[in-house]
């Protein structure tokens, strides 16, 4: 398991913490795999917990997307599709857990971090939350159809389209108004832990059946082929430019190819 993703049990609650505060908890491939491994342990019953809390260390970020350095060697269609397949696999495991999942969010919750939070059943946030997918002004990549369907379920098609096209980030007042965040709290982790303990006392079969029924309803929307869209973005000159500009802290010069 990656030391950059910490896991502990607090009573019957599993607490998973993204632990790269120096990088605003940007997610490495190893961290994604560690998250998936913990989910698999819950599914095969080798890890006995009644609920799962996911958070980020420090007070700057839940997780500020995938670490950009992971993309530096991307060149081929296989690289692009492999990454999005990994994301869909990891998020699918999290989404399929039969236990309640709660995200405790501070600060930046963007890109891959926002996708993980969107997969959780509930989200508790501090008042400095910034949630979204600003990829149209940063990297020039795209979301998989599976991730798009999760966002549409959570935010609605109109708002999903708007935040992707404008590349803006949702802040706390709007997040509460649209139901993206269920509660705001000065200490999101503490409140999320209380909520996990409360929900964990409820009928586990009812919770599992409710979650699985909702997952099956949403899964119909994601059975659409979007490989051509992923390949077009990730193998483009613009994606290379987006990465170079991001690392150089300058504005990218898009060419549309």
C-alpha positions as CSV (number, residue, x, y, z in Angstrom):
1,X,0.0,0.0,0.0
2,X,1.2,3.6,-0.7
3,X,2.2,5.6,2.4
4,X,0.7,8.5,0.6
5,X,-2.8,7.0,1.2
6,X,-3.2,6.2,4.9
7,X,-5.9,4.0,6.3
8,X,-7.0,3.4,9.9
9,X,-10.1,2.0,11.6
10,X,-11.9,4.2,14.1
11,X,-14.4,1.8,15.7
12,X,-16.4,0.4,12.8
13,X,-15.5,3.3,10.5
14,X,-12.7,3.1,8.0
15,X,-10.8,6.4,7.5
16,X,-8.9,6.9,4.3
17,X,-6.6,9.9,4.0
18,X,-4.8,11.3,1.0
19,X,-1.5,12.2,2.5
20,X,0.5,14.5,0.2
21,X,-0.2,17.9,1.7
22,X,2.9,19.4,0.2
23,X,1.3,18.7,-3.3
24,X,-2.2,19.6,-2.2
25,X,-2.8,15.8,-2.0
26,X,-2.5,15.4,-5.8
27,X,-3.1,11.8,-6.6
28,X,-0.5,9.4,-7.9
29,X,-1.3,6.1,-9.7
30,X,-0.1,4.3,-6.6
31,X,-2.7,6.2,-4.5
32,X,-5.4,5.2,-6.9
33,X,-4.4,1.6,-6.7
34,X,-4.2,1.7,-2.9
35,X,-7.8,3.1,-2.8
36,X,-8.9,0.3,-5.1
37,X,-7.2,-2.3,-2.9
38,X,-9.0,-1.1,0.2
39,X,-12.3,-1.1,-1.6
40,X,-11.6,-4.7,-2.8
41,X,-10.9,-5.7,0.8
42,X,-14.4,-4.4,1.8
43,X,-16.0,-6.2,-1.1
44,X,-14.4,-9.5,-0.3
45,X,-15.1,-9.0,3.4
46,X,-11.5,-9.3,4.5
47,X,-11.9,-5.7,5.9
48,X,-14.8,-5.4,8.3
49,X,-16.1,-1.8,8.5
50,X,-19.6,-0.4,8.6
51,X,-18.8,2.9,6.7
52,X,-16.0,4.6,5.0
53,X,-14.7,8.2,5.4
54,X,-12.4,9.7,2.8
55,X,-10.5,12.9,3.4
56,X,-7.2,14.7,2.7
57,X,-4.4,15.7,5.0
58,X,-3.8,19.4,5.9
59,X,-6.3,22.2,5.3
60,X,-5.5,23.2,1.7
61,X,-7.1,20.4,-0.3
62,X,-9.1,17.2,-0.3
63,X,-7.3,16.2,-3.5
64,X,-6.2,18.5,-6.3
65,X,-6.6,16.1,-9.1
66,X,-4.1,13.6,-10.6
67,X,-0.4,14.5,-10.2
68,X,0.5,16.0,-13.6
69,X,3.9,14.3,-13.6
70,X,2.0,11.0,-14.2
71,X,1.0,12.2,-17.7
72,X,4.5,13.2,-18.9
73,X,5.2,9.9,-20.7
74,X,1.8,9.7,-22.3
75,X,2.2,9.3,-26.1
76,X,-0.2,6.7,-27.4
77,X,-3.9,5.8,-27.6
78,X,-3.2,3.0,-25.1
79,X,-1.8,5.4,-22.6
80,X,-4.9,7.5,-22.8
81,X,-7.4,4.7,-22.7
82,X,-5.4,2.8,-20.0
83,X,-5.6,5.8,-17.7
84,X,-9.3,6.3,-18.1
85,X,-9.9,2.6,-17.8
86,X,-8.0,2.7,-14.5
87,X,-10.1,5.7,-13.3
88,X,-13.3,4.0,-14.2
89,X,-12.2,0.8,-12.5
90,X,-11.2,2.6,-9.2
91,X,-14.2,4.8,-9.1
92,X,-16.5,1.8,-10.0
93,X,-15.1,-0.1,-7.0
94,X,-15.7,2.9,-4.7
95,X,-19.2,3.4,-6.1
96,X,-20.1,-0.3,-5.7
97,X,-19.3,-0.5,-2.0
98,X,-22.3,-1.8,0.0
99,X,-21.5,0.5,2.9
100,X,-22.0,4.3,3.3
101,X,-19.2,6.5,2.0
102,X,-18.7,10.0,3.2
103,X,-16.2,12.6,1.8
104,X,-14.8,15.2,4.3
105,X,-13.6,18.1,2.1
106,X,-11.4,21.1,2.8
107,X,-10.1,23.4,0.1
108,X,-9.4,22.2,-3.4
109,X,-11.5,19.2,-4.6
110,X,-10.7,19.1,-8.3
111,X,-10.1,16.7,-11.2
112,X,-9.6,13.2,-9.9
113,X,-10.3,14.4,-6.3
114,X,-13.7,15.8,-7.4
115,X,-14.4,12.5,-9.2
116,X,-13.8,10.5,-6.0
117,X,-15.9,12.9,-3.9
118,X,-18.7,12.7,-6.5
119,X,-18.7,8.9,-6.1
120,X,-19.2,9.1,-2.3
121,X,-22.7,9.0,-0.9
122,X,-22.4,12.1,1.1
123,X,-20.1,15.2,1.1
124,X,-19.3,17.3,4.2
125,X,-17.2,20.4,3.4
126,X,-15.6,23.5,5.0
127,X,-16.5,26.9,3.7
128,X,-13.4,27.2,1.6
129,X,-14.3,24.3,-0.8
130,X,-13.5,24.7,-4.5
131,X,-15.0,21.8,-6.5
132,X,-14.7,21.2,-10.2
133,X,-12.9,20.1,-13.3
134,X,-11.0,23.1,-14.7
135,X,-9.4,21.0,-17.5
136,X,-10.6,23.2,-20.3
137,X,-8.3,25.9,-19.1
138,X,-5.5,23.8,-17.7
139,X,-4.7,20.4,-19.3
140,X,-6.9,20.0,-22.3
141,X,-7.9,16.4,-21.5
142,X,-11.5,15.2,-21.0
143,X,-13.6,13.1,-18.7
144,X,-14.8,9.6,-19.5
145,X,-18.4,9.0,-20.3
146,X,-18.7,7.1,-17.0
147,X,-17.5,10.2,-15.1
148,X,-19.8,12.4,-17.1
149,X,-22.7,10.3,-16.1
150,X,-21.8,10.5,-12.4
151,X,-21.7,14.3,-12.6
152,X,-25.0,14.5,-14.5
153,X,-26.6,12.4,-11.8
154,X,-25.1,14.6,-9.0
155,X,-25.4,18.1,-10.6
156,X,-27.8,17.7,-13.5
157,X,-26.9,18.0,-17.2
158,X,-27.1,21.7,-17.5
159,X,-24.8,22.5,-14.6
160,X,-22.4,19.8,-15.6
161,X,-22.1,21.2,-19.1
162,X,-21.7,24.8,-17.7
163,X,-18.9,24.0,-15.2
164,X,-17.0,21.9,-17.8
165,X,-17.3,24.6,-20.5
166,X,-16.5,27.6,-18.2
167,X,-13.9,25.6,-16.2
168,X,-15.0,27.4,-13.1
169,X,-15.0,26.0,-9.6
170,X,-18.1,25.7,-7.4
171,X,-17.8,27.3,-4.0
172,X,-19.6,26.6,-0.7
173,X,-22.8,28.7,-1.1
174,X,-23.6,27.3,-4.5
175,X,-22.5,23.8,-3.4
176,X,-25.0,23.9,-0.6
177,X,-27.8,25.3,-2.8
178,X,-27.5,22.7,-5.5
179,X,-27.0,19.8,-3.0
180,X,-23.4,19.0,-4.1
181,X,-22.5,19.4,-0.4
182,X,-24.8,17.8,2.2
183,X,-23.5,19.8,5.1
184,X,-20.9,22.5,5.9
185,X,-18.8,22.2,9.0
186,X,-15.8,23.9,10.6
187,X,-14.2,20.5,11.0
188,X,-15.5,18.3,8.1
189,X,-13.6,15.2,9.2
190,X,-15.1,15.3,12.7
191,X,-18.6,15.8,11.4
192,X,-18.2,13.1,8.7
193,X,-17.0,10.7,11.4
194,X,-20.1,11.4,13.5
195,X,-22.3,10.8,10.4
196,X,-20.5,7.6,9.5
197,X,-21.0,6.3,13.0
198,X,-24.7,7.3,12.9
199,X,-25.4,5.7,9.5
200,X,-23.3,2.7,10.3
201,X,-25.9,1.7,12.9
202,X,-28.7,1.4,10.3
203,X,-29.8,-1.8,8.6
204,X,-26.9,-2.8,6.4
205,X,-28.9,-4.8,3.8
206,X,-31.2,-1.8,3.3
207,X,-28.3,0.5,2.8
208,X,-26.6,-2.0,0.4
209,X,-29.7,-2.5,-1.6
210,X,-30.5,1.2,-1.9
211,X,-27.0,2.0,-3.0
212,X,-26.9,-0.9,-5.6
213,X,-30.3,0.0,-7.0
214,X,-29.2,3.6,-7.5
215,X,-25.9,2.5,-9.0
216,X,-27.7,0.2,-11.5
217,X,-30.0,3.1,-12.6
218,X,-27.0,5.3,-13.2
219,X,-25.0,2.6,-15.0
220,X,-27.4,2.6,-17.9
221,X,-26.3,6.2,-18.7
222,X,-22.7,5.3,-18.9
223,X,-23.0,2.4,-21.4
224,X,-21.9,4.6,-24.3
225,X,-18.6,4.4,-26.2
226,X,-16.4,7.4,-25.6
227,X,-13.0,6.0,-26.5
228,X,-12.7,8.3,-29.5
229,X,-13.1,11.4,-27.4
230,X,-10.5,10.3,-24.9
231,X,-8.0,9.4,-27.6
232,X,-8.5,12.7,-29.4
233,X,-7.8,14.8,-26.3
234,X,-5.0,12.8,-24.7
235,X,-2.9,12.4,-27.8
236,X,-3.3,16.0,-29.0
237,X,-0.7,18.7,-29.2
238,X,-3.0,20.7,-26.9
239,X,-2.7,18.2,-24.1
240,X,1.2,18.4,-24.3
241,X,0.9,22.1,-24.3
242,X,-1.5,22.0,-21.3
243,X,1.0,20.0,-19.2
244,X,3.9,22.1,-20.2
245,X,2.1,25.3,-19.4
246,X,0.8,23.9,-16.1
247,X,4.2,22.9,-14.9
248,X,5.7,26.2,-16.1
249,X,2.9,28.2,-14.4
250,X,1.9,30.0,-17.6
251,X,-1.2,30.3,-19.7
252,X,-1.5,27.6,-22.3
253,X,-1.7,28.5,-26.0
254,X,-4.4,26.2,-27.5
255,X,-4.3,25.3,-31.1
256,X,-7.2,22.9,-31.4
257,X,-5.1,20.0,-32.6
